[in-house]
Amino acid sequence: MAAILGSIVSNLIEMVILGAVAVAGIICGRKFRDKKDAEKAAKAASAEQKQ
């Protein structure tokens, strides 16, 4: 019984860690994408002003 409970707790801890890594990846990816889009928009606006 203790082995089963230990296995369940171990799996839950692993699931929480993997979920946290996934959420961190999504947040970082969104921030990088927003930054890249902002830089692209700034370049487009700059090029439009020059014309």
PyMOL Python script that loads the backbone (N, CA, C, O; Angstrom):
from pymol import cmd

cmd.read_pdbstr("""\
ATOM      1  N   MET A   1       0.826  -1.200   0.000  1.00  0.00           N
ATOM      2  CA  MET A   1       0.000   0.000   0.000  1.00  0.00           C
ATOM      3  C   MET A   1       0.869   1.263   0.000  1.00  0.00           C
ATOM      4  O   MET A   1       0.568   2.231  -0.697  1.00  0.00           O
ATOM      5  N   ALA A   2       1.937   1.242   0.780  1.00  0.00           N
ATOM      6  CA  ALA A   2       2.825   2.405   0.862  1.00  0.00           C
ATOM      7  C   ALA A   2       3.521   2.636  -0.470  1.00  0.00           C
ATOM      8  O   ALA A   2       3.752   3.783  -0.852  1.00  0.00           O
ATOM      9  N   ALA A   3       3.858   1.568  -1.182  1.00  0.00           N
ATOM     10  CA  ALA A   3       4.530   1.704  -2.475  1.00  0.00           C
ATOM     11  C   ALA A   3       3.602   2.364  -3.501  1.00  0.00           C
ATOM     12  O   ALA A   3       4.032   3.196  -4.300  1.00  0.00           O
ATOM     13  N   ILE A   4       2.338   1.981  -3.463  1.00  0.00           N
ATOM     14  CA  ILE A   4       1.369   2.566  -4.393  1.00  0.00           C
ATOM     15  C   ILE A   4       1.186   4.046  -4.084  1.00  0.00           C
ATOM     16  O   ILE A   4       1.169   4.872  -4.997  1.00  0.00           O
ATOM     17  N   LEU A   5       1.052   4.384  -2.828  1.00  0.00           N
ATOM     18  CA  LEU A   5       0.884   5.778  -2.419  1.00  0.00           C
ATOM     19  C   LEU A   5       2.118   6.599  -2.781  1.00  0.00           C
ATOM     20  O   LEU A   5       1.997   7.734  -3.242  1.00  0.00           O
ATOM     21  N   GLY A   6       3.291   6.033  -2.574  1.00  0.00           N
ATOM     22  CA  GLY A   6       4.534   6.714  -2.932  1.00  0.00           C
ATOM     23  C   GLY A   6       4.626   6.957  -4.427  1.00  0.00           C
ATOM     24  O   GLY A   6       5.086   8.013  -4.861  1.00  0.00           O
ATOM     25  N   SER A   7       4.195   5.991  -5.209  1.00  0.00           N
ATOM     26  CA  SER A   7       4.205   6.124  -6.661  1.00  0.00           C
ATOM     27  C   SER A   7       3.247   7.217  -7.122  1.00  0.00           C
ATOM     28  O   SER A   7       3.569   8.003  -8.013  1.00  0.00           O
ATOM     29  N   ILE A   8       2.075   7.259  -6.512  1.00  0.00           N
ATOM     30  CA  ILE A   8       1.089   8.290  -6.868  1.00  0.00           C
ATOM     31  C   ILE A   8       1.626   9.676  -6.537  1.00  0.00           C
ATOM     32  O   ILE A   8       1.510  10.598  -7.346  1.00  0.00           O
ATOM     33  N   VAL A   9       2.208   9.828  -5.359  1.00  0.00           N
ATOM     34  CA  VAL A   9       2.767  11.122  -4.955  1.00  0.00           C
ATOM     35  C   VAL A   9       3.903  11.514  -5.894  1.00  0.00           C
ATOM     36  O   VAL A   9       3.997  12.673  -6.297  1.00  0.00           O
ATOM     37  N   SER A  10       4.746  10.586  -6.237  1.00  0.00           N
ATOM     38  CA  SER A  10       5.861  10.855  -7.157  1.00  0.00           C
ATOM     39  C   SER A  10       5.342  11.298  -8.520  1.00  0.00           C
ATOM     40  O   SER A  10       5.865  12.247  -9.104  1.00  0.00           O
ATOM     41  N   ASN A  11       4.337  10.630  -9.023  1.00  0.00           N
ATOM     42  CA  ASN A  11       3.759  11.001 -10.316  1.00  0.00           C
ATOM     43  C   ASN A  11       3.095  12.371 -10.260  1.00  0.00           C
ATOM     44  O   ASN A  11       3.193  13.146 -11.211  1.00  0.00           O
ATOM     45  N   LEU A  12       2.426  12.673  -9.161  1.00  0.00           N
ATOM     46  CA  LEU A  12       1.800  13.992  -9.017  1.00  0.00           C
ATOM     47  C   LEU A  12       2.841  15.103  -8.987  1.00  0.00           C
ATOM     48  O   LEU A  12       2.651  16.149  -9.609  1.00  0.00           O
ATOM     49  N   ILE A  13       3.937  14.883  -8.270  1.00  0.00           N
ATOM     50  CA  ILE A  13       5.008  15.880  -8.217  1.00  0.00           C
ATOM     51  C   ILE A  13       5.600  16.088  -9.608  1.00  0.00           C
ATOM     52  O   ILE A  13       5.838  17.221 -10.025  1.00  0.00           O
ATOM     53  N   GLU A  14       5.833  14.998 -10.317  1.00  0.00           N
ATOM     54  CA  GLU A  14       6.375  15.095 -11.669  1.00  0.00           C
ATOM     55  C   GLU A  14       5.401  15.832 -12.599  1.00  0.00           C
ATOM     56  O   GLU A  14       5.830  16.632 -13.431  1.00  0.00           O
ATOM     57  N   MET A  15       4.123  15.573 -12.465  1.00  0.00           N
ATOM     58  CA  MET A  15       3.114  16.234 -13.286  1.00  0.00           C
ATOM     59  C   MET A  15       3.093  17.739 -13.012  1.00  0.00           C
ATOM     60  O   MET A  15       2.986  18.536 -13.943  1.00  0.00           O
ATOM     61  N   VAL A  16       3.193  18.127 -11.750  1.00  0.00           N
ATOM     62  CA  VAL A  16       3.200  19.543 -11.397  1.00  0.00           C
ATOM     63  C   VAL A  16       4.443  20.230 -11.966  1.00  0.00           C
ATOM     64  O   VAL A  16       4.349  21.340 -12.490  1.00  0.00           O
ATOM     65  N   ILE A  17       5.593  19.585 -11.867  1.00  0.00           N
ATOM     66  CA  ILE A  17       6.833  20.163 -12.398  1.00  0.00           C
ATOM     67  C   ILE A  17       6.747  20.318 -13.910  1.00  0.00           C
ATOM     68  O   ILE A  17       7.092  21.374 -14.440  1.00  0.00           O
ATOM     69  N   LEU A  18       6.297  19.297 -14.604  1.00  0.00           N
ATOM     70  CA  LEU A  18       6.183  19.373 -16.060  1.00  0.00           C
ATOM     71  C   LEU A  18       5.153  20.417 -16.480  1.00  0.00           C
ATOM     72  O   LEU A  18       5.343  21.110 -17.479  1.00  0.00           O
ATOM     73  N   GLY A  19       4.077  20.530 -15.731  1.00  0.00           N
ATOM     74  CA  GLY A  19       3.083  21.558 -16.020  1.00  0.00           C
ATOM     75  C   GLY A  19       3.654  22.957 -15.845  1.00  0.00           C
ATOM     76  O   GLY A  19       3.369  23.853 -16.640  1.00  0.00           O
ATOM     77  N   ALA A  20       4.460  23.145 -14.803  1.00  0.00           N
ATOM     78  CA  ALA A  20       5.080  24.450 -14.568  1.00  0.00           C
ATOM     79  C   ALA A  20       6.055  24.796 -15.690  1.00  0.00           C
ATOM     80  O   ALA A  20       6.115  25.946 -16.125  1.00  0.00           O
ATOM     81  N   VAL A  21       6.812  23.819 -16.156  1.00  0.00           N
ATOM     82  CA  VAL A  21       7.738  24.048 -17.273  1.00  0.00           C
ATOM     83  C   VAL A  21       6.954  24.405 -18.536  1.00  0.00           C
ATOM     84  O   VAL A  21       7.362  25.291 -19.287  1.00  0.00           O
ATOM     85  N   ALA A  22       5.852  23.735 -18.771  1.00  0.00           N
ATOM     86  CA  ALA A  22       5.033  24.023 -19.952  1.00  0.00           C
ATOM     87  C   ALA A  22       4.456  25.436 -19.882  1.00  0.00           C
ATOM     88  O   ALA A  22       4.475  26.159 -20.878  1.00  0.00           O
ATOM     89  N   VAL A  23       3.953  25.831 -18.736  1.00  0.00           N
ATOM     90  CA  VAL A  23       3.395  27.177 -18.576  1.00  0.00           C
ATOM     91  C   VAL A  23       4.488  28.225 -18.756  1.00  0.00           C
ATOM     92  O   VAL A  23       4.259  29.250 -19.399  1.00  0.00           O
ATOM     93  N   ALA A  24       5.665  27.985 -18.200  1.00  0.00           N
ATOM     94  CA  ALA A  24       6.780  28.930 -18.358  1.00  0.00           C
ATOM     95  C   ALA A  24       7.172  29.051 -19.828  1.00  0.00           C
ATOM     96  O   ALA A  24       7.482  30.148 -20.295  1.00  0.00           O
ATOM     97  N   GLY A  25       7.161  27.949 -20.556  1.00  0.00           N
ATOM     98  CA  GLY A  25       7.473  27.981 -21.984  1.00  0.00           C
ATOM     99  C   GLY A  25       6.455  28.777 -22.770  1.00  0.00           C
ATOM    100  O   GLY A  25       6.816  29.525 -23.678  1.00  0.00           O
ATOM    101  N   ILE A  26       5.197  28.625 -22.436  1.00  0.00           N
ATOM    102  CA  ILE A  26       4.139  29.368 -23.124  1.00  0.00           C
ATOM    103  C   ILE A  26       4.279  30.864 -22.844  1.00  0.00           C
ATOM    104  O   ILE A  26       4.151  31.678 -23.758  1.00  0.00           O
ATOM    105  N   ILE A  27       4.538  31.229 -21.597  1.00  0.00           N
ATOM    106  CA  ILE A  27       4.686  32.640 -21.237  1.00  0.00           C
ATOM    107  C   ILE A  27       5.897  33.253 -21.933  1.00  0.00           C
ATOM    108  O   ILE A  27       5.804  34.347 -22.490  1.00  0.00           O
ATOM    109  N   CYS A  28       7.031  32.556 -21.906  1.00  0.00           N
ATOM    110  CA  CYS A  28       8.236  33.079 -22.563  1.00  0.00           C
ATOM    111  C   CYS A  28       8.028  33.181 -24.066  1.00  0.00           C
ATOM    112  O   CYS A  28       8.436  34.166 -24.680  1.00  0.00           O
ATOM    113  N   GLY A  29       7.408  32.191 -24.658  1.00  0.00           N
ATOM    114  CA  GLY A  29       7.160  32.219 -26.089  1.00  0.00           C
ATOM    115  C   GLY A  29       6.280  33.386 -26.486  1.00  0.00           C
ATOM    116  O   GLY A  29       6.525  34.030 -27.506  1.00  0.00           O
ATOM    117  N   ARG A  30       5.274  33.661 -25.704  1.00  0.00           N
ATOM    118  CA  ARG A  30       4.382  34.792 -25.991  1.00  0.00           C
ATOM    119  C   ARG A  30       5.133  36.117 -25.873  1.00  0.00           C
ATOM    120  O   ARG A  30       4.956  37.007 -26.704  1.00  0.00           O
ATOM    121  N   LYS A  31       5.976  36.249 -24.838  1.00  0.00           N
ATOM    122  CA  LYS A  31       6.735  37.490 -24.660  1.00  0.00           C
ATOM    123  C   LYS A  31       7.705  37.700 -25.813  1.00  0.00           C
ATOM    124  O   LYS A  31       7.829  38.815 -26.320  1.00  0.00           O
ATOM    125  N   PHE A  32       8.395  36.642 -26.235  1.00  0.00           N
ATOM    126  CA  PHE A  32       9.327  36.761 -27.355  1.00  0.00           C
ATOM    127  C   PHE A  32       8.588  37.104 -28.641  1.00  0.00           C
ATOM    128  O   PHE A  32       9.069  37.912 -29.435  1.00  0.00           O
ATOM    129  N   ARG A  33       7.431  36.501 -28.853  1.00  0.00           N
ATOM    130  CA  ARG A  33       6.647  36.775 -30.069  1.00  0.00           C
ATOM    131  C   ARG A  33       6.165  38.220 -30.076  1.00  0.00           C
ATOM    132  O   ARG A  33       6.230  38.893 -31.105  1.00  0.00           O
ATOM    133  N   ASP A  34       5.676  38.705 -28.919  1.00  0.00           N
ATOM    134  CA  ASP A  34       5.218  40.097 -28.830  1.00  0.00           C
ATOM    135  C   ASP A  34       6.370  41.063 -29.094  1.00  0.00           C
ATOM    136  O   ASP A  34       6.197  42.071 -29.780  1.00  0.00           O
ATOM    137  N   LYS A  35       7.552  40.751 -28.545  1.00  0.00           N
ATOM    138  CA  LYS A  35       8.720  41.603 -28.751  1.00  0.00           C
ATOM    139  C   LYS A  35       9.097  41.636 -30.229  1.00  0.00           C
ATOM    140  O   LYS A  35       9.382  42.702 -30.773  1.00  0.00           O
ATOM    141  N   LYS A  36       9.099  40.490 -30.869  1.00  0.00           N
ATOM    142  CA  LYS A  36       9.451  40.425 -32.289  1.00  0.00           C
ATOM    143  C   LYS A  36       8.430  41.173 -33.137  1.00  0.00           C
ATOM    144  O   LYS A  36       8.807  41.886 -34.067  1.00  0.00           O
ATOM    145  N   ASP A  37       7.158  41.025 -32.834  1.00  0.00           N
ATOM    146  CA  ASP A  37       6.107  41.731 -33.571  1.00  0.00           C
ATOM    147  C   ASP A  37       6.233  43.243 -33.380  1.00  0.00           C
ATOM    148  O   ASP A  37       6.021  44.003 -34.325  1.00  0.00           O
ATOM    149  N   ALA A  38       6.574  43.684 -32.171  1.00  0.00           N
ATOM    150  CA  ALA A  38       6.733  45.114 -31.912  1.00  0.00           C
ATOM    151  C   ALA A  38       7.914  45.677 -32.694  1.00  0.00           C
ATOM    152  O   ALA A  38       7.835  46.777 -33.239  1.00  0.00           O
ATOM    153  N   GLU A  39       9.008  44.923 -32.749  1.00  0.00           N
ATOM    154  CA  GLU A  39      10.167  45.371 -33.519  1.00  0.00           C
ATOM    155  C   GLU A  39       9.828  45.451 -35.006  1.00  0.00           C
ATOM    156  O   GLU A  39      10.240  46.387 -35.691  1.00  0.00           O
ATOM    157  N   LYS A  40       9.086  44.479 -35.496  1.00  0.00           N
ATOM    158  CA  LYS A  40       8.686  44.463 -36.903  1.00  0.00           C
ATOM    159  C   LYS A  40       7.778  45.655 -37.215  1.00  0.00           C
ATOM    160  O   LYS A  40       7.924  46.291 -38.259  1.00  0.00           O
ATOM    161  N   ALA A  41       6.852  45.954 -36.320  1.00  0.00           N
ATOM    162  CA  ALA A  41       5.951  47.086 -36.515  1.00  0.00           C
ATOM    163  C   ALA A  41       6.721  48.406 -36.471  1.00  0.00           C
ATOM    164  O   ALA A  41       6.419  49.326 -37.232  1.00  0.00           O
ATOM    165  N   ALA A  42       7.699  48.501 -35.598  1.00  0.00           N
ATOM    166  CA  ALA A  42       8.505  49.728 -35.512  1.00  0.00           C
ATOM    167  C   ALA A  42       9.312  49.929 -36.790  1.00  0.00           C
ATOM    168  O   ALA A  42       9.429  51.052 -37.281  1.00  0.00           O
ATOM    169  N   LYS A  43       9.865  48.854 -37.327  1.00  0.00           N
ATOM    170  CA  LYS A  43      10.608  48.952 -38.587  1.00  0.00           C
ATOM    171  C   LYS A  43       9.685  49.361 -39.729  1.00  0.00           C
ATOM    172  O   LYS A  43      10.061  50.180 -40.567  1.00  0.00           O
ATOM    173  N   ALA A  44       8.491  48.801 -39.766  1.00  0.00           N
ATOM    174  CA  ALA A  44       7.528  49.135 -40.826  1.00  0.00           C
ATOM    175  C   ALA A  44       7.111  50.600 -40.702  1.00  0.00           C
ATOM    176  O   ALA A  44       7.002  51.293 -41.713  1.00  0.00           O
ATOM    177  N   ALA A  45       6.877  51.077 -39.490  1.00  0.00           N
ATOM    178  CA  ALA A  45       6.486  52.471 -39.289  1.00  0.00           C
ATOM    179  C   ALA A  45       7.629  53.402 -39.669  1.00  0.00           C
ATOM    180  O   ALA A  45       7.403  54.461 -40.254  1.00  0.00           O
ATOM    181  N   SER A  46       8.839  53.015 -39.342  1.00  0.00           N
ATOM    182  CA  SER A  46      10.006  53.819 -39.679  1.00  0.00           C
ATOM    183  C   SER A  46      10.196  53.900 -41.200  1.00  0.00           C
ATOM    184  O   SER A  46      10.493  54.964 -41.743  1.00  0.00           O
ATOM    185  N   ALA A  47      10.023  52.774 -41.867  1.00  0.00           N
ATOM    186  CA  ALA A  47      10.158  52.745 -43.310  1.00  0.00           C
ATOM    187  C   ALA A  47       9.039  53.545 -43.973  1.00  0.00           C
ATOM    188  O   ALA A  47       9.253  54.163 -45.016  1.00  0.00           O
ATOM    189  N   GLU A  48       7.866  53.536 -43.383  1.00  0.00           N
ATOM    190  CA  GLU A  48       6.717  54.273 -43.940  1.00  0.00           C
ATOM    191  C   GLU A  48       6.933  55.778 -43.784  1.00  0.00           C
ATOM    192  O   GLU A  48       6.553  56.553 -44.661  1.00  0.00           O
ATOM    193  N   GLN A  49       7.541  56.194 -42.670  1.00  0.00           N
ATOM    194  CA  GLN A  49       7.797  57.619 -42.446  1.00  0.00           C
ATOM    195  C   GLN A  49       8.829  58.164 -43.431  1.00  0.00           C
ATOM    196  O   GLN A  49       8.745  59.321 -43.843  1.00  0.00           O
ATOM    197  N   LYS A  50       9.787  57.347 -43.805  1.00  0.00           N
ATOM    198  CA  LYS A  50      10.842  57.788 -44.708  1.00  0.00           C
ATOM    199  C   LYS A  50      10.325  58.025 -46.118  1.00  0.00           C
ATOM    200  O   LYS A  50      10.917  58.792 -46.878  1.00  0.00           O
ATOM    201  N   GLN A  51       9.235  57.376 -46.470  1.00  0.00           N
ATOM    202  CA  GLN A  51       8.716  57.519 -47.832  1.00  0.00           C
ATOM    203  C   GLN A  51       7.877  58.714 -47.995  1.00  0.00           C
ATOM    204  O   GLN A  51       7.368  58.968 -49.087  1.00  0.00           O
TER     205      GLN A  51
END
""", "prot")
cmd.dss("prot")
cmd.show_as("cartoon", "prot")
cmd.util.cbc("prot")
cmd.orient("prot")
